[in-house]
Amino acid sequence: MTATKEFLETTALPMAVRPSVESDVPAMLAIYEHHVRHGQSELDAEFMAPDPLRDDDIKRRRKNMLRRRLPHLVAERGGAVVGYAYAVPFRKRPAYRYAVKHSIYVHPGHLHSGIGRALLPALIESCTQEGFRQMFAYIDASNMASRNLHEAFGFRLVGVLEGVGLKYGQWTDTVLMQRPLGPGASEPPAYSRTT
Ligand SMILES: CC(C)(COP(=O)(O)OP(=O)(O)OC[C@H]1O[C@@H](n2cnc3c(N)ncnc32)[C@H](O)[C@@H]1OP(=O)(O)O)[C@@H](O)C(=O)NCCC(=O)NCCS
């Protein structure tokens, strides 16, 4: 079977987005590691930790996030995890407790086949339901796939951090994209978050 035919057949399978469970962690780790090694995201193989991220680290982080009512979602296609997305606090200080930043990663064999389009709005919806009011993404300026995806879901460019990264000897820019959730900053919060 040709790679194109295989891609078309695989990406035609039904897809669903759901909250992650602990047994999804190895699949998420494999996706993450691929993008660290080959990707354009904020991650960087050049300075990969000598002791790379392990299942246990992701499991602990996932539990921490769930305890804080931060959404952690996976996309499944044909029974396999093909992407994931999660939110973390924008900053740790309590004044920022209604703002989140997020990450989204799609399986390398399923890129540009609608997974991001399914995961990102689901994450936006979950964050809105949890009462968060602003959502941010830090994106490598050259990562047009991510910039376009975010723009398609209401994120706008609010800043360019110039020369903040050094990748393979080149200074890189990062863009900051933001979208309000629910009423955003137009009303006080409906209920009080402690973290
Ligand atoms: C960025 C990423 C999450 C997009 O997810 P995806 O599932 O490939 O995207 P989708 O197929 O749902 O496409 C949604 C939109 O994103 C944009 N997009 C996706 N891939 C693109 C590409 N290669 N070039 C330009 N725009 C692209 C398009 O606007 C697309 O809409 P369209 O289908 O009408 O063209 C995915 O490319 C990825 O995981 N990249 C590596 C990790 C990463 O960079 N994460 C983001 C860190 S901020």
The ligand as an ORCA input file, in Angstrom:
! r2SCAN-3c Opt
* xyz 0 1
  C       0.059     22.394     15.160
  C      -0.723     21.085     15.136
  C      -1.247     20.794     16.540
  C      -1.914     21.246     14.150
  O      -2.732     20.082     14.249
  P      -3.255     19.282     12.957
  O      -4.100     18.174     13.433
  O      -2.105     18.923     12.097
  O      -4.139     20.406     12.249
  P      -5.537     20.222     11.470
  O      -5.406     19.145     10.457
  O      -6.652     20.060     12.439
  O      -5.634     21.616     10.706
  C      -6.308     22.722     11.261
  C      -5.762     23.985     10.637
  O      -4.420     24.182     11.081
  C      -3.633     24.763     10.011
  N      -2.611     23.809      9.585
  C      -2.464     22.501      9.953
  N      -1.365     21.981      9.364
  C      -0.820     22.969      8.622
  C       0.342     23.063      7.826
  N       1.153     22.020      7.639
  N       0.631     24.271      7.253
  C      -0.156     25.337      7.437
  N      -1.286     25.319      8.180
  C      -1.610     24.147      8.765
  C      -4.611     25.030      8.890
  O      -5.157     26.307      9.088
  C      -5.649     23.950      9.124
  O      -6.859     24.251      8.533
  P      -7.203     23.623      7.084
  O      -7.403     22.163      7.322
  O      -8.452     24.326      6.680
  O      -6.024     23.867      6.202
  C       0.159     19.923     14.609
  O       0.750     20.336     13.399
  C       1.267     19.480     15.569
  O       1.042     18.666     16.455
  N       2.467     20.028     15.364
  C       3.641     19.636     16.148
  C       3.564     20.053     17.598
  C       3.281     21.522     17.716
  O       3.885     22.330     17.018
  N       2.340     21.856     18.612
  C       1.941     23.210     18.844
  C       2.875     23.858     19.792
  S       2.342     25.525     20.083
*
